[in-house]
């Protein structure tokens, strides 16, 4: 596929066709990794590991207690 690089502020931008974006599950605001490999630009959807995700939870976060109702069947609380 061919596309044209366009000026975007002080940078250069390229458009990713919807079919490619959909295949990679990339939409507006999706974090992506961009790397240079010789004369190639490689674009991949950002993948987080558990350590990165847990680091994003604020220290003061307190999950709400959820009332799941009374035990049903063989459940014990």
C-alpha positions in Angstrom: 0.0 0.0 0.0 1.2 3.5 -0.8 0.4 6.6 1.1 1.8 10.2 1.3 3.5 11.7 4.3 2.1 15.1 5.3 3.3 17.9 7.5 1.5 17.9 10.9 2.7 20.7 13.1 6.5 20.3 13.4 6.3 16.6 12.5 5.3 14.4 9.6 2.2 12.2 9.7 1.0 9.3 7.7 -2.5 7.9 7.5 -3.2 4.3 8.4 -6.1 2.9 6.3 -9.1 1.8 8.3 -8.7 -1.8 7.2 -5.2 -2.0 8.6 -6.1 -0.1 11.8 -9.1 -2.4 12.4 -6.8 -5.5 11.9 -4.4 -4.2 14.6 -7.3 -2.9 16.8 -5.9 0.7 16.5 -8.3 3.6 16.9 -8.1 7.2 17.8 -6.1 7.5 21.0 -4.6 4.0 20.9 -1.0 4.0 22.2 1.4 2.6 19.6 5.1 1.9 19.4 7.0 3.2 16.5 10.5 2.0 15.7 13.1 2.4 13.0 14.5 -0.7 11.3 17.0 0.4 8.6 14.8 2.2 6.1 11.6 0.8 7.6 9.2 2.3 10.1 7.5 -0.4 12.2 4.2 0.5 13.9 2.8 -1.9 16.5 0.0 -1.5 19.0 1.4 -0.9 22.5 1.4 -4.0 24.7 1.5 -3.5 28.4 2.8 -6.0 30.9 1.2 -6.6 34.3 3.9 -4.5 36.1 3.2 -1.5 33.8 -0.6 -1.8 34.4 -0.3 -2.1 38.1 2.0 0.9 38.3 -0.8 3.0 36.8 -3.1 2.4 39.7 -3.1 5.3 42.1 -1.8 4.6 45.6 -5.0 6.0 47.1 -7.2 3.7 45.0 -9.9 1.8 47.1 -12.2 -0.5 45.2 -15.9 -0.3 46.1 -17.4 -3.2 48.0 -20.0 -5.0 45.8 -23.1 -6.6 47.3 -23.5 -9.8 45.3 -26.6 -10.7 47.3 -27.3 -13.7 49.5 -25.4 -17.1 48.9 -27.2 -19.3 46.4 -26.9 -23.1 46.3 -23.6 -24.4 47.8 -21.9 -21.0 48.1 -20.4 -20.2 51.5 -19.4 -16.8 52.7 
